[in-house]
Amino acid sequence: MTIGKRGRRLLAVALVLLLAPPAAFLALDALFPFPVERLTPPAATVVLDNRDAPIRFFLAPDQSWRFPVALSEVAPVFLDAVLASEDRRFFIHPGVNPASILKAAVSNLRAGRVVRGGSTITMQVARLAEPKPRTMGSKLIECFRAFQLERHFTKPEILEFYVNLAPFGGNMVGIGAASWFYFGKSPAALSLAESALLTAIPRAPNRYHPVRRPHTAGLARASVLSAMAATGAAPYAAALEAADQPLPERLTRPPLIAPHLAQMLKDRDPGQPRIRTTLDSRVQELARQVMRSRLIELRAQGVENAAVVVLDVRTREVLALAGSADYQDISRFGRVNAATARRSPGSALKPFLYAQAFQEGLIAPESLILDIPITLGSYDPHNYDGTYRGRVEARDALIHSLNAPAVRLFSEVGQDRFLALLRQGGLRSLDRPASHYGLSLILGGGEVSLLDLTNLYATLGSGGLHGQPRILADRPPNSVSRLFSPEACALVTDILSRLERPDLPGGIERAKGVPAVAWKTGTSFGHRDAFALGYSSRYAVGVWTGNVQGRAVKGISGARQAAPLLFDIFRTLEPDGSGLPRPDGLNLAEVEVCAVSRQLPGPDCVHRIKLTAIPGVTVLAPCSIHKRVLVDAATGLRVAGACLDGRDVRQEVITEHPAELTSWWRAGGMPVAEIPAPSPDCPEAQGGQPPRITSPKPQVVYQVRPDAPAQFQRVGLTAQAGPDAGRLHWFQDGLLLAHGAPGEPLFVELAPGTHKLMVVDSQGRSDSVRYVVE
């Protein structure tokens, strides 16, 4: 063989490089530092479930599938295969194997081109980090870079760089991506046959691609197995058996489990190569299957989509989160995460209002709340069914989700205090002042996410201890704080578990194997969103159904469209049944109260019942409905004080209900017990409840329409009055306008201007308002 002048010069440079004194190398190392940043290029993102199984992949910034792993995460048999077939002297040589380099140089010079590599694993790492054309000059640079690697890194570190930088065809880089896409498993689980194949592919990724070129891939695998058998890295018999194993026929598809949750976490921290979550893939898949099955029926009703959240009540771990029924369904906005979107929850906030009222002692479950039309300022809420019951127990008001009692209770609890409690409970989307929401907040006048709302229901299930939802498994458990008392939670749980379930015939809820669930529904304003939320002792589940784009569906309701899906999920998760939270040591007691007032009974309270109270918390005043009055025996009129002198009087027990209630009873034609009128010559007997004008409303500006007759532009005259009010006399701007009994239809025609309106009852008690007509 004759070596040309150029070849001899390159060979001389190679010899100098190999034999250079340490000082010269150190100088070159300082002048031309290794580009270490290329050893760890940006990784793809792998999102894992709570068993470390992948649920979704995201491409690296350079559009590569690159899943870096540590050597400890790679099967030892794969490392044995690499060392046996690629670089048997890896742990001995200084980065370059001189004998191999010289042999390769001679062969290449004879051929006039690169026909033999002679590269060590260290040199391959150098080439992968800094790719160059395959020339003899590039080979010399590789040698220099290999020496640099050996100087700055340990052998295990260099081997780890190799397994993570090796090409495996297409945009697959590194053993982490290759083991998944070729075999659907982690590198730690690779077999001998799989390891041999993946060792061979980086030599020529296109030529040895097992799916596209199985024959050449099989030969390359056999070559690796032969080298392993020759070096003792694998028994000969095992190598023969591995050579007969089938090759992969197709690539494994990237996982797409809980894609909304995975996207949400990646967006929060886009630089993380691995994101470990609390998600339970089994629970996620069960919820998804149940949701898609139920949607067949829902879509026939015009409801196109759904979202589900499942939490562990105790740990607050997010076990499942499905933001839509099908992430890939672009036509139904499947990629929108409805589990975290802000939506009106309708009545789903009511249980927290009642819990707050219980723990503050304002009411007990058996307390009576007025269920009659109510006007507070310009807000005029109505019950969903359009009917009213007069008086209703608090627990029945919550069971039937009555709006009027809830608004009354909300007004008593206080808007600011309730809003502060909701924010403390994680409803961060309620970020405006209480005045922005007003009293409509309790009926869905604000917007919350399904995830946050489900977590707040889990707080009821955990006895009032609140913590934020836990999604990241690597984060320590969230701190908890007490939001509700255990007693308030127990009372609300008992009420919510009494709701009639839409999935079962009445009365069968306690049957064996049926999950016991405390639950509540909500329907948003405008019939756009239907919610159902519930909890057992183990799970808290939240369901939303509707159309992602906000299209309304006539007649949609949480009970009809969301609750059946809620119970489908509970039955699937707990097929053998479950129980409700049953905390021990609750501070609850039964107290005897007046059956009419639900207050502490006096001597005139004939009928009494038991009421569940929180001792030391529940405020129970003496009965204010049953009263004793003195009546003139001759006239039957009420007397008091100095008027008693010289009269024959007797005691009578009267029942005096709130004026609002008696006015509503009268307006509906219901009988009202009359109270003896005060004697006109006895001023001390005057008293009772003055009338209160409810229409016209001073906050409303009334407008006269020029295109309508005056007789059709009227406003009603209504006032709440006590049972002893007698007739009501109405005066406008000082002139008598009308008179009649409470509840009798009376009207005033609208006239432009500001008017003072006064009402006076038969006892001389009055109320007045100013209203404006434009």
GURO-390641 format. One record per residue (C-alpha): x, z, y; residue in three letters. Coordinates in steps of 0.5 Angstrom, whole numbers, padded with zeros to 4 digits, always signed. Layout:
BEGIN
XZYALA ...
***
This chain:
BEGIN
+0000+0000+0000MET +0003-0002+0007THR +0000+0003+0013ILE +0000-0001+0019GLY +0003+0002+0026LYS -0004+0005+0028ARG -0005+0008+0022GLY +0002+0011+0022ARG +0001+0014+0028ARG -0006+0017+0027LEU -0003+0020+0020LEU +0002+0023+0024ALA -0003+0026+0029VAL -0006+0029+0023ALA +0000+0032+0020LEU +0002+0035+0027VAL -0005+0038+0028LEU -0004+0041+0021LEU +0003+0043+0022LEU +0002+0045+0029ALA +0005+0052+0031PRO +0000+0057+0033PRO +0001+0057+0040ALA +0000+0050+0041ALA -0007+0051+0038PHE -0009+0057+0042LEU -0007+0052+0048ALA -0011+0047+0046LEU -0017+0052+0044ASP -0017+0054+0051ALA -0017+0047+0054LEU -0022+0044+0049PHE -0027+0050+0047PRO -0032+0049+0042PHE -0039+0048+0044PRO -0042+0054+0041VAL -0049+0053+0044GLU -0050+0047+0039ARG -0049+0051+0033LEU -0056+0055+0034THR -0060+0049+0038PRO -0067+0051+0040PRO -0072+0053+0033ALA -0079+0051+0032ALA -0084+0057+0032THR -0086+0059+0025VAL -0092+0064+0026VAL -0093+0069+0020LEU -0099+0073+0017ASP -0098+0080+0015ASN -0095+0078+0008ARG -0090+0074+0012ASP -0093+0067+0009ALA -0093+0062+0015PRO -0100+0060+0018ILE -0098+0055+0023ARG -0091+0051+0025PHE -0090+0049+0032PHE -0084+0043+0033LEU -0078+0045+0037ALA -0077+0042+0044PRO -0073+0036+0041ASP -0079+0035+0036GLN -0075+0037+0030SER -0077+0042+0024TRP -0072+0047+0025ARG -0073+0054+0022PHE -0067+0058+0022PRO -0066+0063+0017VAL -0060+0068+0015ALA -0056+0068+0009LEU -0060+0074+0006SER -0066+0070+0006GLU -0063+0064+0002VAL -0064+0064-0006ALA -0056+0065-0008PRO -0057+0059-0013VAL -0057+0055-0007PHE -0051+0057-0004LEU -0048+0057-0011ASP -0050+0050-0011ALA -0047+0048-0004VAL -0040+0051-0005LEU -0040+0048-0012ALA -0041+0041-0010SER -0039+0041-0003GLU -0033+0046-0002ASP -0030+0050-0008ARG -0025+0053-0004ARG -0029+0054+0002PHE -0027+0062+0002PHE -0020+0060+0001ILE -0018+0054+0006HIS -0017+0055+0014PRO -0023+0050+0015GLY -0019+0044+0013VAL -0017+0043+0006ASN -0010+0039+0007PRO -0010+0036+0000ALA -0017+0033+0001SER -0015+0030+0008ILE -0009+0027+0006LEU -0013+0024+0000LYS -0018+0021+0004ALA -0014+0019+0010ALA -0010+0015+0005VAL -0016+0012+0002SER -0019+0010+0009ASN -0013+0007+0011LEU -0012+0003+0005ARG -0020+0000+0006ALA -0019+0000+0014GLY -0025+0004+0014ARG -0028+0011+0012VAL -0030+0011+0005VAL -0028+0018+0003ARG -0030+0024+0007GLY -0026+0030+0005GLY -0029+0034+0009SER -0030+0042+0008THR -0036+0045+0010ILE -0033+0048+0016THR -0032+0041+0018MET -0039+0039+0017GLN -0041+0044+0021VAL -0037+0041+0027ALA -0039+0034+0026ARG -0047+0037+0026LEU -0045+0041+0032ALA -0042+0035+0035GLU -0044+0028+0032PRO -0039+0022+0033LYS -0038+0015+0030PRO -0035+0016+0023ARG -0028+0014+0025THR -0021+0017+0023MET -0020+0019+0030GLY -0027+0023+0030SER -0024+0026+0023LYS -0018+0029+0027LEU -0023+0032+0032ILE -0027+0035+0026GLU -0021+0038+0024CYS -0019+0041+0030PHE -0026+0043+0031ARG -0026+0046+0024ALA -0020+0050+0026PHE -0023+0053+0032GLN -0029+0055+0028LEU -0025+0059+0023GLU -0022+0062+0029ARG -0028+0065+0032HIS -0033+0066+0026PHE -0033+0069+0019THR -0034+0065+0013LYS -0041+0067+0012PRO -0043+0066+0019GLU -0040+0059+0018ILE -0044+0058+0012LEU -0050+0060+0015GLU -0049+0055+0021PHE -0049+0050+0015TYR -0055+0051+0012VAL -0059+0051+0018ASN -0056+0045+0021LEU -0056+0040+0015ALA -0060+0034+0016PRO -0066+0033+0010PHE -0069+0027+0013GLY -0074+0025+0018GLY -0074+0031+0023ASN -0073+0036+0018MET -0067+0040+0020VAL -0064+0046+0016GLY -0066+0049+0009ILE -0072+0053+0012GLY -0075+0047+0014ALA -0073+0043+0008ALA -0075+0048+0003SER -0082+0049+0006TRP -0084+0041+0007PHE -0081+0039+0000TYR -0083+0045-0004PHE -0088+0049+0000GLY -0084+0055-0001LYS -0079+0060+0003SER -0071+0059+0002PRO -0071+0065-0002ALA -0076+0063-0008ALA -0072+0056-0009LEU -0070+0055-0017SER -0064+0052-0019LEU -0067+0045-0020ALA -0070+0045-0013GLU -0063+0048-0010SER -0059+0042-0013ALA -0064+0037-0010LEU -0063+0040-0003LEU -0056+0041-0004THR -0055+0033-0005ALA -0060+0031+0001ILE -0056+0032+0007PRO -0050+0028+0004ARG -0055+0022+0005ALA -0062+0024+0008PRO -0065+0017+0007ASN -0062+0015+0001ARG -0063+0021-0003TYR -0070+0022+0000HIS -0074+0025-0006PRO -0081+0022-0004VAL -0079+0015-0002ARG -0073+0014-0007ARG -0074+0019-0013PRO -0069+0015-0017HIS -0063+0016-0013THR -0065+0023-0011ALA -0065+0024-0018GLY -0058+0022-0019LEU -0055+0026-0013ALA -0059+0032-0016ARG -0055+0031-0023ALA -0049+0030-0019SER -0050+0037-0016VAL -0052+0040-0023LEU -0046+0037-0026SER -0041+0040-0021ALA -0045+0047-0022MET -0044+0047-0029ALA -0037+0045-0029ALA -0035+0051-0024THR -0039+0056-0028GLY -0044+0056-0022ALA -0050+0055-0027ALA -0050+0055-0035PRO -0049+0048-0038TYR -0056+0049-0041ALA -0060+0051-0035ALA -0057+0045-0031ALA -0059+0040-0037LEU -0066+0043-0036GLU -0066+0043-0029ALA -0064+0035-0029ALA -0071+0034-0032ASP -0075+0037-0027GLN -0080+0033-0024PRO -0078+0031-0016LEU -0083+0033-0011PRO -0088+0027-0010GLU -0090+0028-0003ARG -0089+0033+0003LEU -0092+0039+0004THR -0097+0039+0010ARG -0096+0044+0016PRO -0100+0050+0015PRO -0106+0051+0020LEU -0109+0058+0019ILE -0112+0061+0025ALA -0109+0056+0029PRO -0112+0059+0036HIS -0109+0066+0035LEU -0102+0062+0033ALA -0103+0058+0039GLN -0105+0064+0044MET -0099+0068+0041LEU -0094+0062+0042LYS -0096+0061+0049ASP -0095+0068+0051ARG -0088+0068+0048ASP -0086+0061+0047PRO -0078+0062+0046GLY -0080+0066+0039GLN -0077+0063+0033PRO -0082+0067+0029ARG -0088+0071+0030ILE -0090+0076+0025ARG -0098+0077+0026THR -0103+0082+0023THR -0107+0077+0021LEU -0110+0077+0014ASP -0110+0070+0011SER -0115+0072+0006ARG -0120+0075+0011VAL -0119+0069+0016GLN -0120+0064+0010GLU -0127+0068+0008LEU -0129+0068+0015ALA -0128+0061+0016ARG -0131+0059+0010GLN -0137+0063+0012VAL -0138+0061+0019MET -0137+0053+0017ARG -0143+0054+0012SER -0148+0058+0017ARG -0146+0052+0022LEU -0150+0047+0018ILE -0156+0051+0019GLU -0154+0052+0026LEU -0153+0045+0028ARG -0160+0043+0026ALA -0162+0048+0032GLN -0157+0045+0037GLY -0152+0050+0036VAL -0145+0047+0035GLU -0140+0052+0035ASN -0138+0059+0033ALA -0132+0064+0034ALA -0131+0070+0029VAL -0126+0076+0030VAL -0125+0081+0025VAL -0121+0088+0026LEU -0119+0094+0022ASP -0123+0100+0025VAL -0117+0105+0024ARG -0111+0101+0026THR -0114+0096+0031ARG -0110+0090+0027GLU -0113+0083+0028VAL -0115+0081+0021LEU -0118+0074+0023ALA -0119+0070+0029LEU -0123+0064+0029ALA -0124+0061+0036GLY -0128+0055+0033SER -0131+0053+0027ALA -0126+0047+0026ASP -0120+0046+0030TYR -0119+0039+0029GLN -0126+0037+0031ASP -0125+0035+0038ILE -0132+0032+0039SER -0134+0039+0039ARG -0128+0042+0043PHE -0125+0045+0037GLY -0119+0047+0040ARG -0122+0051+0045VAL -0121+0059+0043ASN -0128+0061+0044ALA -0126+0068+0042ALA -0122+0069+0048THR -0126+0065+0053ALA -0130+0069+0058ARG -0137+0069+0057ARG -0144+0073+0059SER -0145+0078+0053PRO -0152+0079+0055GLY -0155+0086+0052SER -0148+0087+0048ALA -0146+0092+0053LEU -0152+0097+0052LYS -0149+0101+0047PRO -0143+0104+0051PHE -0148+0106+0057LEU -0152+0110+0052TYR -0146+0113+0049ALA -0143+0115+0056GLN -0150+0118+0058ALA -0150+0122+0051PHE -0143+0125+0052GLN -0145+0126+0060GLU -0151+0130+0058GLY -0156+0126+0061LEU -0160+0124+0055ILE -0161+0125+0048ALA -0163+0120+0043PRO -0170+0123+0043GLU -0171+0123+0051SER -0176+0119+0054LEU -0174+0114+0059ILE -0179+0110+0063LEU -0181+0103+0061ASP -0185+0100+0066ILE -0183+0094+0071PRO -0177+0096+0076ILE -0175+0094+0082THR -0168+0096+0085LEU -0167+0093+0092GLY -0168+0085+0090SER -0166+0086+0083TYR -0173+0086+0079ASP -0171+0086+0071PRO -0176+0084+0066HIS -0176+0086+0058ASN -0174+0080+0054TYR -0181+0080+0051ASP -0185+0081+0057GLY -0188+0087+0055THR -0187+0094+0057TYR -0189+0101+0053ARG -0189+0106+0059GLY -0185+0111+0056ARG -0180+0110+0050VAL -0175+0114+0047GLU -0168+0113+0049ALA -0166+0111+0041ARG -0172+0106+0041ASP -0170+0103+0048ALA -0163+0101+0045LEU -0166+0099+0038ILE -0171+0094+0041HIS -0166+0093+0047SER -0171+0094+0052LEU -0168+0092+0059ASN -0172+0096+0064ALA -0170+0103+0061PRO -0163+0100+0061ALA -0163+0099+0068VAL -0166+0105+0070ARG -0161+0109+0066LEU -0155+0105+0069PHE -0157+0107+0076SER -0157+0114+0074GLU -0150+0114+0070VAL -0147+0110+0076GLY -0145+0103+0077GLN -0138+0105+0079ASP -0137+0110+0073ARG -0139+0105+0068PHE -0135+0099+0070LEU -0129+0104+0070ALA -0131+0106+0063LEU -0131+0099+0061LEU -0125+0097+0064ARG -0121+0103+0061GLN -0124+0100+0054GLY -0120+0094+0055GLY -0126+0089+0058LEU -0120+0087+0063ARG -0124+0081+0065SER -0129+0085+0069LEU -0124+0085+0075ASP -0129+0084+0081ARG -0132+0090+0085PRO -0138+0094+0082ALA -0142+0091+0088SER -0141+0084+0085HIS -0144+0085+0079TYR -0150+0090+0081GLY -0155+0093+0076LEU -0155+0086+0072SER -0148+0088+0069LEU -0152+0092+0064ILE -0156+0086+0062LEU -0150+0081+0062GLY -0148+0080+0069GLY -0141+0080+0068GLY -0136+0076+0063GLU -0132+0079+0057VAL -0128+0076+0051SER -0131+0076+0044LEU -0124+0079+0042LEU -0124+0085+0047ASP -0132+0086+0046LEU -0131+0087+0038THR -0125+0092+0040ASN -0129+0096+0044LEU -0134+0096+0038TYR -0129+0099+0034ALA -0128+0104+0039THR -0135+0107+0037LEU -0133+0106+0030GLY -0127+0110+0030SER -0130+0116+0033GLY -0129+0114+0041GLY -0121+0114+0040LEU -0119+0107+0044HIS -0113+0103+0043GLY -0112+0095+0045GLN -0112+0090+0039PRO -0106+0090+0035ARG -0104+0082+0034ILE -0096+0083+0033LEU -0094+0086+0027ALA -0087+0087+0029ASP -0090+0092+0035ARG -0091+0099+0034PRO -0098+0101+0034PRO -0101+0102+0040ASN -0103+0109+0043SER -0110+0111+0043VAL -0114+0115+0048SER -0121+0118+0048ARG -0126+0114+0051LEU -0132+0117+0048PHE -0134+0124+0045SER -0134+0124+0037PRO -0141+0126+0038GLU -0143+0121+0043ALA -0141+0115+0038CYS -0144+0119+0032ALA -0151+0118+0036LEU -0150+0111+0038VAL -0148+0109+0031THR -0154+0112+0028ASP -0158+0109+0032ILE -0155+0102+0031LEU -0155+0103+0024SER -0163+0103+0024ARG -0164+0096+0027LEU -0168+0092+0022GLU -0163+0087+0019ARG -0164+0079+0020PRO -0161+0078+0013ASP -0165+0083+0009LEU -0173+0085+0008PRO -0174+0091+0011GLY -0172+0097+0008GLY -0167+0095+0003ILE -0161+0096+0008GLU -0160+0102+0004ARG -0159+0099-0003ALA -0153+0099-0007LYS -0148+0094-0006GLY -0151+0093+0001VAL -0146+0094+0007PRO -0148+0099+0012ALA -0147+0097+0019VAL -0148+0099+0026ALA -0149+0093+0030TRP -0152+0090+0036LYS -0154+0083+0039THR -0153+0080+0046GLY -0156+0073+0049THR -0153+0071+0055SER -0156+0069+0062PHE -0159+0062+0061GLY -0159+0062+0054HIS -0152+0059+0053ARG -0149+0064+0048ASP -0151+0069+0043ALA -0147+0075+0041PHE -0147+0079+0035ALA -0142+0085+0034LEU -0142+0091+0028GLY -0138+0096+0025TYR -0137+0099+0018SER -0132+0105+0017SER -0127+0099+0015ARG -0128+0093+0019TYR -0131+0091+0026ALA -0134+0084+0027VAL -0135+0080+0033GLY -0139+0073+0032VAL -0141+0068+0038TRP -0145+0062+0037THR -0146+0057+0042GLY -0144+0051+0045ASN -0137+0051+0048VAL -0138+0047+0054GLN -0144+0051+0056GLY -0150+0047+0054ARG -0156+0051+0054ALA -0160+0052+0047VAL -0167+0053+0048LYS -0169+0060+0045GLY -0162+0062+0043ILE -0161+0069+0041SER -0156+0074+0038GLY -0161+0076+0033ALA -0163+0069+0031ARG -0157+0065+0031GLN -0151+0070+0031ALA -0153+0076+0027ALA -0154+0072+0020PRO -0147+0070+0021LEU -0145+0077+0022LEU -0148+0080+0016PHE -0145+0074+0012ASP -0138+0076+0014ILE -0140+0083+0012PHE -0142+0082+0005ARG -0136+0077+0004THR -0131+0082+0006LEU -0135+0088+0003GLU -0139+0085-0003PRO -0139+0092-0007ASP -0142+0095+0000GLY -0139+0100+0005SER -0141+0106+0009GLY -0142+0108+0016LEU -0137+0112+0020PRO -0138+0119+0018ARG -0134+0124+0022PRO -0134+0132+0020ASP -0134+0137+0025GLY -0139+0134+0030LEU -0142+0139+0035ASN -0149+0137+0034LEU -0155+0141+0034ALA -0163+0141+0034GLU -0166+0144+0040VAL -0174+0145+0040GLU -0177+0141+0046VAL -0184+0140+0049CYS -0186+0133+0046ALA -0189+0131+0052VAL -0183+0132+0057SER -0177+0132+0052ARG -0175+0138+0056GLN -0175+0146+0055LEU -0182+0148+0053PRO -0185+0153+0057GLY -0191+0157+0055PRO -0196+0151+0057ASP -0192+0146+0052CYS -0197+0146+0046VAL -0194+0140+0042HIS -0186+0141+0041ARG -0181+0137+0037ILE -0174+0137+0035LYS -0169+0134+0039LEU -0161+0132+0037THR -0157+0135+0043ALA -0149+0136+0044ILE -0149+0144+0045PRO -0146+0145+0052GLY -0146+0138+0054VAL -0154+0136+0054THR -0157+0138+0060VAL -0164+0140+0058LEU -0169+0143+0064ALA -0175+0147+0064PRO -0181+0142+0063CYS -0183+0139+0069SER -0190+0136+0067ILE -0194+0142+0065HIS -0196+0146+0071LYS -0201+0151+0073ARG -0205+0151+0079VAL -0210+0155+0082LEU -0217+0152+0083VAL -0223+0155+0088ASP -0228+0156+0082ALA -0233+0154+0087ALA -0231+0147+0089THR -0226+0146+0084GLY -0220+0144+0089LEU -0213+0146+0089ARG -0211+0152+0093VAL -0205+0156+0094ALA -0202+0162+0099GLY -0206+0165+0104ALA -0212+0161+0102CYS -0213+0165+0096LEU -0216+0171+0100ASP -0223+0172+0099GLY -0224+0166+0094ARG -0226+0166+0087ASP -0220+0162+0083VAL -0218+0161+0076ARG -0212+0158+0073GLN -0211+0151+0070GLU -0206+0147+0067VAL -0205+0140+0069ILE -0200+0135+0067THR -0197+0131+0072GLU -0193+0125+0070HIS -0188+0121+0075PRO -0192+0117+0080ALA -0188+0111+0078GLU -0192+0112+0071LEU -0198+0114+0073THR -0199+0108+0078SER -0197+0103+0072TRP -0202+0106+0068TRP -0207+0105+0073ARG -0205+0098+0075ALA -0206+0097+0067GLY -0213+0100+0067GLY -0210+0106+0063MET -0214+0113+0064PRO -0210+0118+0068VAL -0211+0125+0068ALA -0214+0127+0075GLU -0210+0133+0078ILE -0215+0137+0082PRO -0215+0135+0090ALA -0212+0140+0095PRO -0217+0144+0099SER -0217+0140+0106PRO -0217+0147+0109ASP -0211+0150+0105CYS -0205+0146+0108PRO -0201+0150+0103GLU -0204+0147+0097ALA -0201+0140+0100GLN -0195+0137+0096GLY -0194+0133+0090GLY -0191+0126+0090GLN -0191+0122+0096PRO -0193+0114+0095PRO -0187+0109+0095ARG -0188+0102+0098ILE -0185+0097+0092THR -0188+0091+0096SER -0186+0088+0101PRO -0179+0089+0100LYS -0175+0090+0106PRO -0168+0087+0103GLN -0172+0080+0102VAL -0173+0075+0108VAL -0180+0072+0107TYR -0181+0065+0109GLN -0187+0061+0112VAL -0188+0054+0109ARG -0191+0049+0114PRO -0194+0045+0109ASP -0198+0050+0105ALA -0205+0054+0108PRO -0204+0061+0110ALA -0209+0064+0105GLN -0204+0062+0100PHE -0198+0065+0103GLN -0199+0072+0102ARG -0195+0078+0099VAL -0198+0084+0095GLY -0199+0091+0098LEU -0196+0095+0092THR -0194+0103+0092ALA -0192+0108+0087GLN -0197+0114+0088ALA -0198+0120+0084GLY -0204+0122+0080PRO -0207+0126+0086ASP -0206+0120+0091ALA -0213+0118+0092GLY -0214+0112+0096ARG -0208+0109+0099LEU -0209+0106+0107HIS -0204+0101+0109TRP -0202+0100+0116PHE -0198+0094+0119GLN -0195+0095+0126ASP -0200+0100+0128GLY -0207+0097+0125LEU -0210+0098+0119LEU -0209+0093+0114LEU -0213+0095+0108ALA -0215+0100+0103HIS -0216+0101+0096GLY -0214+0105+0090ALA -0207+0105+0087PRO -0206+0099+0083GLY -0212+0095+0086GLU -0210+0088+0088PRO -0209+0088+0096LEU -0205+0083+0100PHE -0203+0081+0107VAL -0202+0074+0110GLU -0195+0072+0112LEU -0194+0072+0120ALA -0187+0070+0123PRO -0183+0076+0126GLY -0181+0083+0124THR -0186+0088+0121HIS -0187+0095+0120LYS -0191+0097+0114LEU -0194+0104+0113MET -0198+0107+0107VAL -0202+0113+0107VAL -0205+0117+0101ASP -0211+0121+0101SER -0207+0128+0102GLN -0203+0125+0108GLY -0197+0123+0105ARG -0194+0117+0107SER -0188+0112+0106ASP -0186+0106+0111SER -0181+0100+0111VAL -0180+0094+0115ARG -0180+0087+0113TYR -0178+0080+0116VAL -0182+0074+0116VAL -0179+0067+0118GLU 
***
